[in-house]
Amino acid sequence: KEKFKVSEDKIILTLRKKEEGGKFQASESERIALLKELQSWKLAYKDVELSTLSDSRLKVDAKTIVSWHDFNSTPSEKVLKVKLSAALEYGGIAKIVTTAKKLSHNLTVLNLYNKKVRGKFIGFCMGEEGKISRILAPMLGSPFMYGCLEGAAVAPGQVPISELRAFYELLEVA
């Protein structure tokens, strides 16, 4: 914690189990105990799966990102609205991430943005076909977006920060 104290308000702490796309290998009870410990980081964002919150007694605050991922496809907008509603019920920030297999999947996710969720919702698609949703999400009301350093993507379709800056600079000029 001391190592990151200077930038605590700029980090997202995540401890995802394998079934949710993570790499945590210890028991679920150990993972929950560590997640409870991470809650003491008041300035840092904590990304916790919707399924974990429904099965545990973890507290949710304004810095909690309640996330739901589909690593294989993009379900219907109706299904995603149910997930979004469930995540928003906890408070904090809701996050819905799917995998785009075709360009129209981006529209399915981006259609979840509206004035009521502005600043409280992060939604985009993973994969090569989903890059456009990553770029557009902040323009639609996402409080932030996920980029990466050049050659250091941690998720499929993650866009390097240098490219994101170039896109946003172009849009400012247009």
C-alpha positions in Angstrom: 0.0 0.0 0.0 2.9 2.4 0.8 4.3 1.9 -2.7 1.1 3.1 -4.3 0.1 5.8 -1.8 1.2 8.7 -4.0 -1.1 7.5 -6.8 -3.8 5.7 -4.8 -6.6 7.9 -6.4 -5.5 6.9 -9.9 -5.5 3.1 -9.6 -8.1 0.3 -10.0 -7.6 -2.7 -7.7 -8.9 -5.9 -9.2 -8.7 -9.5 -7.9 -10.7 -11.5 -10.4 -11.3 -15.3 -10.1 -10.6 -17.5 -13.1 -14.2 -18.0 -14.0 -14.5 -14.2 -14.4 -11.4 -13.9 -16.6 -8.9 -13.4 -13.7 -5.8 -15.3 -12.6 -6.4 -15.6 -8.8 -5.7 -19.2 -7.8 -6.3 -19.5 -4.1 -9.7 -20.3 -2.5 -12.7 -18.1 -2.9 -12.8 -17.4 0.9 -9.1 -16.1 0.6 -10.1 -13.9 -2.3 -13.1 -12.4 -0.4 -10.8 -11.8 2.6 -8.3 -9.9 0.3 -11.1 -8.0 -1.3 -12.3 -6.9 2.1 -8.8 -5.8 2.9 -8.6 -3.8 -0.3 -11.7 -1.9 0.7 -9.5 0.1 3.2 -8.0 1.8 0.2 -10.5 4.7 0.3 -9.1 6.7 -2.7 -8.5 3.8 -5.1 -11.2 2.3 -7.3 -12.0 -1.3 -6.5 -13.4 -3.5 -9.4 -15.6 -6.3 -8.1 -17.7 -8.7 -10.1 -21.4 -8.5 -9.9 -21.6 -12.2 -9.1 -19.1 -11.7 -6.2 -21.2 -9.0 -4.6 -24.4 -11.0 -4.8 -22.6 -13.9 -3.0 -20.6 -11.9 -0.3 -20.9 -9.2 2.2 -18.5 -6.8 0.6 -19.3 -3.1 1.0 -19.8 -0.9 -2.0 -18.9 2.8 -2.1 -18.6 5.5 -4.7 -15.2 4.1 -5.7 -16.5 0.5 -6.3 -16.8 -0.6 -9.9 -19.5 -3.3 -10.1 -18.5 -5.3 -13.2 -20.0 -7.9 -15.5 -18.1 -9.4 -18.4 -18.9 -11.7 -21.3 -15.7 -13.0 -22.8 -17.4 -14.9 -25.6 -20.1 -12.7 -27.1 -22.5 -9.8 -26.8 -25.9 -10.7 -25.4 -29.0 -8.8 -26.4 -29.6 -5.3 -25.2 -32.4 -6.6 -23.0 -30.1 -9.0 -21.2 -27.5 -6.3 -20.8 -30.1 -3.8 -19.3 -30.9 -6.4 -16.7 -27.2 -6.7 -15.8 -26.7 -3.0 -15.8 -29.8 -2.5 -13.5 -28.5 -5.1 -11.1 -25.0 -3.5 -11.0 -26.4 0.0 -10.4 -28.5 -1.2 -7.5 -25.3 -1.6 -5.5 -24.3 2.0 -6.0 -20.8 2.9 -7.2 -20.1 2.6 -10.9 -21.5 -0.1 -13.1 -19.3 -1.7 -15.7 -20.6 -3.9 -18.6 -18.0 -5.4 -20.9 -18.8 -7.9 -23.7 -16.9 -9.3 -26.7 -17.7 -7.8 -30.1 -17.8 -10.4 -32.9 -19.2 -7.8 -35.4 -19.4 -4.1 -35.5 -23.1 -3.9 -34.5 -22.2 -5.4 -31.1 -20.7 -2.1 -30.2 -24.1 -0.4 -30.7 -25.7 -3.0 -28.4 -23.4 -2.0 -25.6 -23.2 1.7 -26.4 -27.0 2.0 -26.5 -26.9 1.4 -22.7 -25.6 4.9 -22.2 -28.2 7.6 -21.3 -28.4 10.7 -19.1 -29.4 8.7 -16.0 -26.1 6.6 -16.0 -23.8 9.4 -17.1 -20.7 9.2 -14.9 -21.9 6.0 -13.2 -21.5 3.6 -16.1 -18.6 2.1 -18.1 -19.6 0.1 -21.1 -17.6 -1.1 -24.0 -16.7 -4.2 -26.1 -13.5 -6.2 -26.1 -11.8 -7.6 -29.2 -10.6 -6.1 -32.4 -14.2 -5.3 -33.4 -14.8 -3.6 -30.1 -12.1 -1.0 -30.3 -14.5 1.7 -31.5 -16.6 1.3 -28.3 -13.6 1.8 -26.2 -12.9 5.1 -28.0 -16.5 6.3 -27.9 -17.4 5.4 -24.3 -16.0 8.5 -22.6 -17.8 10.7 -25.1 -21.1 9.0 -24.1 -20.6 9.5 -20.4 -18.1 6.9 -19.1 -16.2 8.4 -16.2 -13.0 6.9 -17.7 -11.7 4.4 -20.1 -9.2 1.6 -20.3 -6.1 2.1 -22.4 -2.7 0.5 -22.3 1.0 1.3 -22.9 2.3 0.4 -26.3 2.5 -3.4 -26.6 1.2 -4.0 -23.1 -2.5 -4.7 -23.6 -4.1 -6.7 -20.8 -7.4 -7.3 -22.6 -8.3 -8.1 -26.2 -8.7 -4.9 -28.2 -7.2 -2.6 -25.7 -6.0 0.6 -27.4 -2.6 2.1 -26.6 -2.7 5.5 -24.9 -0.8 7.2 -27.8 -3.5 6.1 -30.3 -6.3 7.2 -27.9 -4.7 10.7 -27.6 -4.4 10.9 -31.4 -8.1 10.1 -31.8 -9.2 12.6 -29.1 -7.0 15.3 -30.5 -8.5 14.7 -34.0 -12.0 14.9 -32.6 -11.2 18.2 -30.9 -10.0 19.7 -34.1 -12.9 18.5 -36.2 
